[in-house]
Amino acid sequence: MNFPISFEFFPPKTPEGADKLRLARRALYAYKPEFCSVTFGAGGSTQDGTFGTVGEILKEGVDAACHFSCVGATKATVRQQLAALQAMGVKRLVALRGDLPSGYGAGGEFHYASDLVAFIREFTGDAFHIEVAAYPEIHPQAKSADADLQAFAAKVRAGANSAITQYFFNADAYFRFVDDAKKMGLDVPVVPGIMPIISSTQLMRFSDACGAEIPRWIRLRLQGFGDDLASIKSFGLDVVTDLCDQLRSAGVPGIHFYTMNQSQATVEICKRLGR
């Protein structure tokens, strides 16, 4: 049973990293992604690397979505960046507020991702398919669950076409979020973001930083494996494949994999899903 999938990468920092990412992309392209997205560093710090990687993906014949953050940005710089992306042939953006780099004061002409979405629509019309972020387990900086849902609603009403979620391991959180959004009349596709479990220490660190909850039973099992990487990977493949199966059976609009620039775990999950 086929369903849309997509992959996320981050811009590599070294020539060796760029070569490894090219090999990973080649392995993942066999699963015919709808698009591949490339992240944008805090305050646009990786812009050149992001645009360069997006350009490579387009040349490889795959649709590329460029992450686009607005924190600290001005309307003039955003116009320039949008024009550059249009000239490259980019048709899809992931519009985010973004994180401030450390030691960087607040500033810029955009305060929220919804401001950026509205500006992109005003400046480029329907030139881009705009994805936005959704947080089934609530954004870590949100004042409440309702405030987080209202922020999502503002992005949709500003012109977003669809959303990709923060990763999660509790499918009920995703289903509840989608139901709550529909009750508000927000009928855009909400694609679940999925993080393959490759390293338990990395997963714990990321999850603590971004507010993604690791269910207690998963956390304890991972801790119990200690440094046994083979057991961690095997357990992780079972857990994440089961989660994807559950989501697919419920009719999600697609699945977006956070690959961490590696192909092995995502390829194995796709194989198990019968892609």
Helices and strands as residue ranges (DSSP letters): E 5-9, H 15-29, E 35-38, G 42-44, H 47-59, E 64-69, H 75-88, E 92-96, H 113-124, E 129-134, H 145-157, E 162-167, H 171-183, E 190-194, H 200-210, H 216-225, H 229-249, E 255-258, H 264-272
